[in-house]
Amino acid sequence: MSSPCESANWRLATLLGWTEIFSVGAGALLGTPPGGAPDSRGQAAVPDWCGSWDACGPLMVKHACFPKLSLLERGLVYVLRNGVPVGSLAIADFPSRDHAVRTAIVYSIIGRLNARTKPEGA
C-alpha cells in the first residue's frame, strides 16, 4: 500500500465487508462490495473516504462521527461520537485541513468498528 490514506481506506473497506481488495495505483482501490457488484463483474471502486467528501460525508452521518469545528483553528481535528471525543489528528500532518478532517473521521470509524469486532475479554 502506498499511503496512510490508502491503508485506511483498505482497512475500513475490509471492516465494512469488502473482499478481494487490490490497489490499481494512485491510491485507488478495487474490490467486491458486501452486496456484490453484479453489473461490473463483481468488482467496484472502493470509496476514497479519506480523499472525497462525496464518500466521507454519508459515512460520517451513518456512523455519527463528526468533527469538532471549534478546535480546527488550534491545528487539531477532533472527532466526536455522541459528544464524546473518539479521535484526533494534527492538521499539519496532511496536505489540507479537509484531508485531515476526512482522515480523522475515517480513523475514528475504523476504531469504532475494530472495538465491535474484538472478542469479549480481549
KOLVOMAR-64456 format. One line per field, with one value per residue: residue in one letter; x, y negated, z of N, C-alpha, C in turn. Coordinates in steps of 0.02 Angstrom, whole numbers. Atoms other than C-alpha are relative to their C-alpha. Layout:
! residues N
resn (A_...)
n_x (X_...)
n_y (Y_...)
n_z (Z_...)
ca_x (X_...)
ca_y (Y_...)
ca_z (Z_...)
c_x (X_...)
c_y (Y_...)
c_z (Z_...)
! end
This chain:
! residues 122
resn (M_S_S_P_C_E_S_A_N_W_R_L_A_T_L_L_G_W_T_E_I_F_S_V_G_A_G_A_L_L_G_T_P_P_G_G_A_P_D_S_R_G_Q_A_A_V_P_D_W_C_G_S_W_D_A_C_G_P_L_M_V_K_H_A_C_F_P_K_L_S_L_L_E_R_G_L_V_Y_V_L_R_N_G_V_P_V_G_S_L_A_I_A_D_F_P_S_R_D_H_A_V_R_T_A_I_V_Y_S_I_I_G_R_L_N_A_R_T_K_P_E_G_A)
n_x (42_-45_7_42_71_18_4_61_57_-2_21_70_38_0_45_69_20_-28_-48_-41_-21_-68_-17_-10_-46_20_45_65_10_58_16_68_37_37_58_-22_5_18_-3_-69_-43_-15_-47_19_-50_8_4_-59_28_-48_-14_58_58_56_-3_-6_60_50_-30_-1_69_21_-33_8_-66_-2_-57_12_-26_-28_-70_-40_-47_-57_-41_19_66_29_62_44_57_45_-31_-61_-56_-19_-62_-27_-60_-28_13_-64_-24_39_-6_50_44_53_-28_-10_66_26_-41_18_65_-11_-35_47_47_-39_-7_65_15_-47_23_58_-18_-45_34_7_-57_-64)
n_y (59_56_58_-12_5_-61_-52_12_-18_-72_-29_14_-42_-68_-1_8_-60_-7_-56_-1_69_9_68_9_56_69_-1_-29_-70_-37_-58_-24_28_-50_-25_-20_50_-42_36_17_-60_-11_48_71_44_12_73_34_36_51_50_30_12_-38_-67_5_30_-50_-43_39_3_-68_-22_54_25_68_40_57_55_55_-13_0_56_-19_-46_-69_-24_-47_-29_-17_-45_14_50_-26_-4_-69_1_66_2_66_22_10_-63_-15_52_52_-8_-47_-68_-20_-13_-63_-55_-9_-34_-70_-34_-8_-53_-62_-17_-22_-66_-48_-14_-45_-66_-34_-47_23_-15_12)
n_z (0_12_-44_-59_17_36_-52_-40_42_6_-65_-10_47_-27_-57_25_36_67_7_61_13_26_22_72_6_-17_-58_17_-17_25_-40_3_-56_-38_37_67_53_57_64_19_-9_-71_-27_-1_-31_-72_-10_-27_-57_-23_51_31_-42_28_-31_-73_-30_-19_-50_-61_-25_-18_-62_-48_-20_27_-24_-45_41_-40_-15_61_1_-41_38_-16_19_-47_24_-56_10_-56_-42_-33_47_18_39_18_43_12_69_34_28_60_51_-10_-59_19_1_-70_-30_27_-26_-70_-1_20_-54_-56_17_-4_-71_-25_28_-30_-68_5_24_-48_-44_-69_-43_35)
ca_x (0_68_-2_-80_-245_-244_-210_-352_-473_-420_-443_-612_-672_-622_-715_-869_-868_-775_-671_-539_-472_-322_-234_-242_-117_-127_-219_-366_-434_-549_-639_-800_-927_-1029_-1181_-1078_-1070_-1165_-1163_-974_-902_-906_-790_-816_-710_-684_-741_-599_-665_-504_-497_-676_-818_-938_-880_-841_-1000_-1125_-1005_-988_-1177_-1208_-1083_-1123_-939_-925_-776_-770_-750_-708_-537_-482_-400_-285_-218_-308_-453_-559_-699_-847_-973_-1122_-1023_-875_-704_-658_-504_-391_-256_-139_-190_-6_20_-95_-97_-253_-372_-511_-398_-355_-539_-591_-446_-488_-667_-608_-485_-621_-742_-606_-575_-760_-781_-623_-691_-851_-759_-644_-692_-753_-612_-482)
ca_y (0_-169_-292_-303_-355_-208_-94_-175_-157_25_63_-23_67_233_191_143_312_280_427_459_282_229_68_5_-136_-319_-272_-193_-27_102_243_336_239_328_343_392_296_400_263_248_425_424_276_95_-53_-62_-235_-357_-405_-498_-593_-640_-722_-634_-469_-528_-631_-487_-378_-514_-529_-341_-315_-479_-534_-722_-842_-970_-1127_-1245_-1163_-1174_-1343_-1264_-1148_-992_-890_-806_-687_-663_-523_-565_-712_-605_-627_-469_-526_-670_-715_-861_-959_-995_-810_-820_-916_-1013_-1042_-950_-799_-796_-806_-666_-556_-586_-533_-375_-331_-357_-243_-111_-119_-102_46_130_115_200_346_385_540_510_503_459)
ca_z (0_-46_80_253_172_52_201_300_154_134_320_327_171_249_410_308_221_59_-4_-137_-122_-225_-273_-451_-418_-368_-207_-298_-239_-317_-230_-206_-103_31_-81_-233_-395_-522_-655_-655_-647_-457_-437_-391_-341_-153_-97_-62_110_156_-8_-50_43_-76_1_178_208_204_304_436_452_454_596_685_692_673_680_819_715_858_879_697_722_851_717_780_717_849_802_918_930_1040_1108_1163_1080_985_889_843_716_686_531_491_451_299_134_184_328_234_208_393_443_325_383_566_531_442_581_712_621_600_788_824_707_773_950_894_816_963_1060_1237_1364_1231)
c_x (44_-8_-42_-75_-23_-8_-64_-62_-6_-27_-75_-43_-5_-49_-74_-22_23_50_39_22_71_8_7_45_-32_-51_-68_-2_-61_-13_-72_-38_-42_-60_17_-6_-16_6_71_48_22_48_-29_57_-16_-4_65_-24_47_7_-60_-57_-61_-3_-3_-64_-53_25_-1_-70_-23_29_1_67_10_60_-23_33_33_75_45_52_61_45_-15_-69_-21_-65_-39_-52_-42_32_64_56_20_63_22_62_24_-9_66_27_-32_5_-50_-41_-55_25_9_-66_-28_38_-15_-67_9_35_-47_-50_35_7_-65_-17_47_-22_-60_19_46_-41_-3_61_67_25)
c_y (-62_-59_18_-3_61_58_-7_19_76_32_-12_42_71_5_-7_59_7_57_-9_-70_-1_-71_-1_-61_-66_-2_30_74_28_59_20_-27_54_30_25_-58_36_-35_-16_57_9_-49_-71_-40_-7_-76_-28_-44_-54_-57_-37_-9_38_70_-6_-26_51_48_-33_-1_69_22_-54_-23_-68_-39_-55_-60_-54_10_-2_-56_13_51_73_15_50_26_24_50_-7_-47_20_2_73_2_-71_8_-72_-18_-6_64_18_-58_-57_14_50_72_26_17_66_60_13_36_74_39_13_56_68_22_26_70_54_19_47_72_38_49_-26_23_-13_-70)
c_z (0_47_61_-17_-40_50_41_-41_-6_64_11_-47_25_59_-21_-44_-71_0_-65_-21_-28_-25_-76_-13_17_57_-13_15_-34_45_-11_60_35_-37_-69_-49_-65_-68_-22_16_72_31_-3_31_74_9_30_58_25_-50_-28_49_-26_31_76_33_22_54_69_32_24_67_54_30_-33_26_46_-31_41_15_-62_-1_43_-35_14_-26_53_-30_61_-22_63_51_34_-52_-14_-43_-14_-43_-4_-73_-39_-33_-66_-50_8_63_-15_2_71_33_-26_28_73_7_-16_56_60_-13_0_72_29_-25_26_70_0_-17_46_41_71_41_-33_13)
! end
